[in-house]
Amino acid sequence: MIKSCYVHIPFCKKICSYCDFCKLIYHKKFINSYLDALEKEIDSKYQGEVLDTLYIGGGTPTCLSYEELERLLKILSKLKLSKDIEYTIEGNVDSITIEKLELLKTYGINRLSIGVETTNLRFLQLLNRTLDQEKCRTLVDYARSIGIHNINFDLIYAIPGENIDDLEKDLDFILSLFPEHISTYSLIIEENTILGIKDTKNISEELDYEMYLSICKRLKENGYIHYEISNFSKPGYESKHNLCYWKNGEYYGFGLGSSSYIHKKRITNTRSITRYKEGIVLAEEELSLDDEIEYEVILGLRLLKGIDLRLFEEKYHHSLSYYYDVDQLIEEGYLQLNNHYLSIPEDKIYVSNEILVKILQNRK
């Protein structure tokens, strides 16, 4: 049963230098025709399920005008939402307004994900971003005053030229706003980005790791649970939407470049806005049982709690050890068993990709 839905709004006022997501520069003439296509896609694919999570991502959804944003929310009001819905929208400080917050609240949005990334002016310029810290405080305070009490901040670290002191200042600011959730991302320089084209170099792996440890230590000291490789939350505020992904649950993905996982099929929309308006799907992959199990392992081991072995066996009719030889990896300390959960030890989660390779190589 599908319980989650992602909606992609690709428009941005400007393009961040590191961004490899599906995005377009905002131009008013594109918006209504895009929303027309989005509504048509929802009407043709949505089967009336009651959703537990709805996530509007981008791009920068809040870069839409008040009227455009209201039209989007009216389209999404066709979706049936549970009484305990986690309804998230992503946004940037420079495009969120008091009026837009009130609109979001009116339509039931109860979680904001705000791209802070960094507070350092030099690094903001390198990333082609802006941040008005006082406006950010004002918006967060106002959101809470009208009943939006679940706020996430995105933080980027390992920026070229950054040191531990710079990172600590970013954490100081974020922690001063007491967010319920914090997502942290080590900067990856992709080929087809501005930074990639300029041949910008990553910082050293040693410094990257030191920063990762600093983040983990600082956030734990401030009462955050490290529940996924890159994500931390106050108790009870883990992202329900992202947990659907990590637990290999099914979900709708509507919009340009979005992906769905429905009835053992992974479906990906085109990244061409012209073709999207024509209803083009880029790829449709029918998963074999082996594919499903591999996704289950790769995604589940991103969680610090790991894979629930009882649920795994219930879902696939065999234990995980029937498919993968994990005993040796447990003996070597790459994996651990806690009650009925199989997980990567926290002191090794930073190198989880290497451990996943070892696991997949031990397929029976």
Residue, then its C-alpha position, 0 to 999 in steps of 0.5 A: m500500500i502506497k503511503s508516501c508521495y513526493v512532488h517536485i517543483p524544479f524552479c529556482k531563482k538562481i542555480c547553486s554552484y554545487c547542485d546536480f538536481c533536476k532544476l530550472i531558472y524560475h520564469k513566470k511563463f513556465i509555471n502555469s503550464y508546468l502545474d497543468a502537467l503536474e495536475k494531469e500526472i496526478d490525475s492519471k496516476y494517483q489511485g486514491e490511497v490515504l497518504d501518511t507523508l507528502y513532501i514538496g521538494g525541488g528546486t525551491p518550491t517557495c520561489l513560486s509567487y503567492e498565487e502560484l504556490e496557492r495553485l500548487l497547494k490546491i492541486l495537491s489538496k486532491l490527495k487524501l491525507s491521514k490525520d497524522i500526515e507529515y506534510t513537508i515543503e522545502g524552501n530558502v530563507d530568501s523566498i519564504t515570506i510571512e504571507k507564504l507561511e500563513l498560506l502553507k499552514t492553511y493548506g495543512i503543511n506542518r513541516l518546513s525544510i529550510g536550506v541554510e547550508t552555511t552562514n559563512l559569507r565567503f562560502l555562501q558566495l562560493l555556493n552561489r547562495t545567500l542567507d539573512q540570519e535575522k530573517c531566518r530567525t524571524l521566519v522560524d519564530y513566526a512559523r512556530s507561532i502559527g503552529i508549524h512545529n517541525i522544522n529541519f535545517d540543511l547543513i553543507y560541510a566540507i566546503p573547500g577552504e572550510n575548517i572546524d572553526d567555520l563548521e562550529k559557527d554554522l552549528d552555533f547558528i543552527l542550534s540557536l534556532f532549536p530545529e527538530h531535525i538537521s540534515t547534514y551533507s558533505l559537499i560532493i562536487e559533481e561533474n556537471t555543476i558550476l564547481g565541477i566545471k571550474d575543477t574545484k577540488n574536494i577537501s581531504e578525506e581526513l578533514d571531511y571525517e574530522m568534520y563528520l565526527s564533530i557534527c555527530k558529537r555536537l548534535k548528540e550533546n544537544g539532544y539529537i538522535h543520529y538515526e541515519i548516516s546524514n540525519f539527526s532529530k529530536p526524539g520523535y521527529e525522525s523524517k517519516h517521509n525519508l524513512c519510507y525510502w530507507k525502509n524500501g517502502e512504495y511511494y509516488g513521485f510526481g513532477l519533472g525528474s521524479s521517481s516512483y516505486i510502485h508495485k515492484k516497479r521503479i519509474t522515473n520521469t524525464r528531466s526535459i520540461t518539454r517532454y514532461k508536459e507531453g507526459i513522457v516517462l524516462a524509464e520504467e524498471e521492473l524489479s526482480l526479487d534479487d533487485e528488491i532484496e538488494y535495495e532493502v539491504i542498501l537502504g536499510l543499512r543507512l539507518l543507525k538502527g539497521i534492518d529489522l530482521r523479523l520484518f525482512e523475513e516476513k516480507y521475503h519468506h527467508s532470513l537475510s542470512y539465506y541471501y547474504d553471508v553476513d556472519q563473517l562481516i559480523e565477526e570482523g566488526y563490520l556489522q552488528l546484531n542488536n536484538h533482531y536488528l542488523s546494523i553497521p556500527e556507529d563508528k563505521i557508518y562513515v565508511s558504510n559504502e565500503i561495507l555495503v560493497k563487502i555485503l553485496q559481494n557475499r551474496k549466496 
